[in-house]
């Protein structure tokens, strides 16, 4: 049996609670529980997709991992090193290892800088200038499928897909080990989405990159991911391999998400889910017990009072659901 790949990222118990300030004295009256105890890991050369509805905390997880926002609690280990409490100066070497591709390719690029200057900015920040930096930028343009002549153009002179390629080139500039892809194709046309996803996969194969791929689009996620974590109201409710998740989902929320994915008849898949009910609860006043129970067609007594624990039901398949607390795994289609 081959040795497992080394861990690039290991997150344990990550929390991010935003305080709500009220009154003249700006006293804390409550918290927005954006991320509430997320644990995940990513190995070298692999992609972990983080999926869920808008507002479930996916992007907050990505930004907390990069220390763009400070986590409330938990540990973040990069290649075995805990970076959670490092100062800005101590974080500097890790900034080279961790990069991000943003959702909106236009707003993430400085309109007053040329494309070449944008891609070269991380190099200048970390001390690489002159001819070596210019050649590195030119190589990055080649790598992402842009012309070197376009290095002198400004962001408004590019299409949406080309602007995202500039963002990808910028993320690659410092040879990172992990890239957080925060909804990187959601603002693009479907045909352009496929091109960008294929580019990311080619880069991963050629450079050994690891991705945390944040998305609400399961059709895209199925194409690029190795493992998938399903997030609901700040917590991971299911985590497993890509094939297993699509063929044998265990959590009712996962089933509901898969129900929204168009399935051509040629796939042979069948709809066995029960429909998703109600609206997403507030991350300020969350339901007691299982946070999903007000919308769950399978909810029963324990769901209203006890929080389910994320546990391994079958090898490599973790789920937080009282339907699978004990005994053999039962497909949701058989639950009455």
Secondary structure as GFF3:
##gff-version 3
##sequence-region A 1 336
A	DSSP	beta_strand	7	22	.	.	.	ID=ss1
A	DSSP	beta_strand	27	43	.	.	.	ID=ss2
A	DSSP	beta_strand	47	51	.	.	.	ID=ss3
A	DSSP	alpha_helix	58	65	.	.	.	ID=ss4
A	DSSP	beta_strand	73	78	.	.	.	ID=ss5
A	DSSP	beta_strand	81	82	.	.	.	ID=ss6
A	DSSP	alpha_helix	88	97	.	.	.	ID=ss7
A	DSSP	beta_strand	98	101	.	.	.	ID=ss8
A	DSSP	alpha_helix	115	125	.	.	.	ID=ss9
A	DSSP	alpha_helix	130	143	.	.	.	ID=ss10
A	DSSP	three_ten_helix	148	152	.	.	.	ID=ss11
A	DSSP	three_ten_helix	155	157	.	.	.	ID=ss12
A	DSSP	alpha_helix	160	172	.	.	.	ID=ss13
A	DSSP	beta_strand	178	182	.	.	.	ID=ss14
A	DSSP	alpha_helix	190	207	.	.	.	ID=ss15
A	DSSP	beta_strand	210	215	.	.	.	ID=ss16
A	DSSP	alpha_helix	218	224	.	.	.	ID=ss17
A	DSSP	beta_strand	227	232	.	.	.	ID=ss18
A	DSSP	beta_strand	235	241	.	.	.	ID=ss19
A	DSSP	alpha_helix	242	247	.	.	.	ID=ss20
A	DSSP	alpha_helix	252	259	.	.	.	ID=ss21
A	DSSP	three_ten_helix	265	267	.	.	.	ID=ss22
A	DSSP	three_ten_helix	293	295	.	.	.	ID=ss23
A	DSSP	alpha_helix	301	305	.	.	.	ID=ss24
A	DSSP	beta_strand	311	314	.	.	.	ID=ss25
A	DSSP	beta_strand	317	319	.	.	.	ID=ss26
A	DSSP	three_ten_helix	322	324	.	.	.	ID=ss27
A	DSSP	three_ten_helix	332	334	.	.	.	ID=ss28
###
